[in-house]
C-alpha cells in the first residue's frame, strides 16, 4: 500500500474510486431526489439548469440529474464487479489448466479462446445483446462472454512460464497432484499481472456498458445508467448541456480513476520496482 500511494496520480485514482464506492453505497441517503432514480417524473421542472435545489440540473422529464448520476454509480460499479468476477472465475482456471497441462488440452482451449478473441469486445457484446432482449442483465452477460477470453490468454501465458520453475519441478518430482500444483504454485505466482489487468479492465467494462446503453442495447429507461442518460440527453446538448455533461463526466472520472489505479498496481507489484 505504501508503494501504491506514493505516486500522487495513483493516490488520486484510489481516492476517486473510494469516493465512487462510498457514493454508490450511500446513494439512497445522499441523493436529493431518490424517487427520480426510480422513474418518477416532474414535467413542471424539466430542463432546469444547475441550482441549489438541483446541483446538476434536471433532464427532459424533470428528473434530478444528480440523483440519477449517484444511482448510476451503483449500476456501473455493480456490473463491473459481476463481470470481473465471472470473467476471472471462468477465464483464469481455463488458462492455468491449458498452460500447465499443455498438449491437446492447451490446443483445444486456446483455439476456442482465439475464436472469441477474433471479435472486438464491444462488437461481440453488441451482437449478443442484439440477439437477446436488450436489458441490463443481458448486457452484463454479453460483456462477460466477451471478456473472459482475455484472462484465459493472460493466465495461460503466466502458467507456461511458471511451470518451468524449479519449485514446480520439485513438486512434480515429489508426486504432488496437478490440481494442487496449479493452486499452490502456478496460480499464486501468476496473480500479479492478473490483478493489474483486472484493475485496468474495470474502467473498460464500465465504458462498454455505457456504450451498449447509449446504443439502446443495454439498460433501458427509466434505469439511471450513465450511458443511457447521455443517449437520452444528446438531443439537448447544445441548449441544455448539463443533461449530457454530468453523466459523461461520471463515466470519464470512473474510467480514468481505475486506469490510474491499474498503473499504480503495476508499479507496486513489479519486483524490479520494489528494489528501487
Rosetta blueprint (number, residue, H / E / L):
1 X L
2 X H
3 X H
4 X H
5 X H
6 X L
7 X L
8 X H
9 X H
10 X H
11 X H
12 X H
13 X H
14 X H
15 X H
16 X H
17 X H
18 X H
19 X H
20 X H
21 X H
22 X H
23 X H
24 X H
25 X H
26 X L
27 X H
28 X H
29 X H
30 X H
31 X L
32 X L
33 X L
34 X H
35 X H
36 X H
37 X H
38 X L
39 X L
40 X L
41 X L
42 X L
43 X H
44 X H
45 X H
46 X L
47 X L
48 X L
49 X L
50 X L
51 X L
52 X L
53 X L
54 X L
55 X L
56 X L
57 X L
58 X E
59 X L
60 X L
61 X L
62 X L
63 X L
64 X E
65 X H
66 X H
67 X H
68 X H
69 X H
70 X H
71 X H
72 X H
73 X H
74 X H
75 X H
76 X H
77 X H
78 X H
79 X H
80 X H
81 X H
82 X H
83 X H
84 X H
85 X H
86 X H
87 X H
88 X H
89 X H
90 X H
91 X H
92 X H
93 X H
94 X H
95 X H
96 X H
97 X H
98 X H
99 X H
100 X H
101 X H
102 X L
103 X H
104 X H
105 X H
106 X H
107 X H
108 X H
109 X H
110 X H
111 X H
112 X H
113 X H
114 X H
115 X H
116 X H
117 X H
118 X L
119 X L
120 X L
121 X H
122 X H
123 X H
124 X H
125 X H
126 X H
127 X H
128 X H
129 X H
130 X H
131 X H
132 X L
133 X L
134 X L
135 X L
136 X H
137 X H
138 X H
139 X H
140 X H
141 X H
142 X H
143 X H
144 X H
145 X H
146 X H
147 X H
148 X H
149 X H
150 X H
151 X H
152 X H
153 X H
154 X H
155 X H
156 X H
157 X H
158 X H
159 X H
160 X H
161 X H
162 X H
163 X L
164 X L
165 X L
166 X H
167 X H
168 X H
169 X H
170 X H
171 X H
172 X H
173 X H
174 X L
175 X L
176 X L
177 X L
178 X H
179 X H
180 X H
181 X H
182 X H
183 X H
184 X H
185 X H
186 X H
187 X H
188 X L
189 X L
190 X L
191 X H
192 X H
193 X H
194 X H
195 X H
196 X H
197 X H
198 X H
199 X H
200 X H
201 X H
202 X H
203 X H
204 X H
205 X H
206 X H
207 X H
208 X H
209 X H
210 X H
211 X H
212 X H
213 X H
214 X H
215 X L
216 X L
217 X L
218 X L
219 X L
220 X L
221 X L
222 X L
223 X L
224 X L
225 X L
226 X H
227 X H
228 X H
229 X H
230 X H
231 X H
232 X H
233 X H
234 X H
235 X H
236 X H
237 X L
238 X L
239 X L
240 X L
241 X L
242 X H
243 X H
244 X H
245 X H
246 X H
247 X H
248 X H
249 X H
250 X H
251 X H
252 X H
253 X H
254 X H
255 X H
256 X H
257 X H
258 X H
259 X H
260 X H
261 X H
262 X H
263 X H
264 X H
265 X H
266 X H
267 X H
268 X H
269 X L
270 X L
271 X H
272 X H
273 X H
274 X H
275 X L
276 X L
